[in-house]
Structures are given as C-alpha cells and as structure tokens.
Amino acid sequence: MTGSSGTPVSAAAATEALSEPWRVLADTVCAAYKTGGMVKGGEFVAKIIDAAEAVQHHPDIELRYGSVHLVLTTHSAHRLTEADVGLANTISAIAADLDLQPLPAPPARFDLAVDALDIAGVRPFWKAVLGYRDEPENPHIDLTDPAGILPGIWFQQMGEARTERNRLHVDLWVPHDVVEDRIAAAVDAGGQLVTDEFAPEWWVLADPEGNEVCLCTWQNRD
C-alpha cells in the first residue's frame, strides 16, 4: 500500500531499473527472500518498515516462517511509479546487508477471468459470493478481495456463447524472462499451446482436457 503517487514509470523502464530479484508482474513489482526463520524475517521486515516510513511509500509484506514476500505498486495511480522502483531497490540493499538470498523460484501472480455475455448481469453474483469489492478506477481488475489475499477478478466480454470451452480461466502473471521456459514445461507435462496470437502480452495454454490458462507478461502493454 502507499500514500504517495510518484512519477509514472513504464514496465520496461522499471524492469531496466530494478535490482535483483525484483520482477514486474502486471501493475506490481514483486520479490521474495529466504530468511531461515521468524527472527531474521522480523528483523528484515522492521528495516523495511523504517525505509518505507522514511519515504511514505509502503509495500505489502507477507512474513512466513522461512521467507518474506513483498509486493509494491502505487495504488492511487493504479500503476507503477518511480516510488515503487526506488523502494524496491532500497529493500534489495537491506537484504544484502542482512546476507539474505532471494527464493530460487521467480515470483508469480494469478488473477481469475470470467468470460461473460452480460457482464453487468454476472458481476454482482461474483462480488456477493466472494465478498469482494468493486475497483471502478483500476484498469486491470474489476473486483478484489478486501483483505488483499485472494486473486483479483476481471470480466472478459464475449461476443457469443461458446459451449466448447470453459467460461473461467486463470491468468498467471510471470516474469518476462521465464515465460518461454514455463510454456515449454507445460507442453512437456501434457498441455498444449492453444495460441500465441497475443504474445508477448499473453499466451493461451490448456491442459489435456481443455482447461485454459493464460501466461501473461508486462511486455507490449505500455
């Protein structure tokens, strides 16, 4: 979360400016570090809080037993800003001072897409059943979990009913530099590449029974 806006920055520019292990995922930058335990993790989090308070720009922080997971975005702008990049690089320096290493797996994020003929008709159901809230000013997500834990929901307009495919699919945001390997692994595991028509923004894959997932990157979105 954040109380400042900062100067907008493109995903490409953020990718160039970010230190390891930060990655751009949609309108966020994400990283995760190994801590080995709660005490070291707590020390890391305390130093992050001090740095965040100093610039009045605040990350979402998840403290687990052996790791700390971080997400930065400028909520007031619904996009990345220089404030996100600056604090991310400060956090990297804090981690280096504490001899912390990033988790070996790159960060990822997933959203749920609902294909609908009548979005206005189905949206209230999903809002009610999930206990979500509207995000009218967010260009990327339509409904979000008030606690910020569950995945976001967005609605995709359908032109006509399609009975041959599912009407729900997962959007999995991955770093741009791992997406090709992820596609290859999915195909090797029995899946299929449905289309790369929209690459490098997203690729559509499906499992052996046709259940679909879109692998998404920041590329070509600015």
Buried (B, 14 or more C-beta within 10 A) or exposed (E): BBEBBBEEBBBBBBBEBBBEBBBBBBBBBBBBBBBEEEEBBEBBBEBBEEBBEEBEBBBBBBEEEEBBBBBBBBBBBBBBBBBBBBBBBBBBEBBEEBEBEBBEEBBBBBBBBBBBEEBEEBBEEBBEEBEBEEBEEBEBBBBBBEEEEEBBBBBEEBEEEEEEEEBEBBBBBBBBEBBEEBBEEBEEEEBEBBEEEEBBEBBBBBEEEEBBBBBBBBBEBE
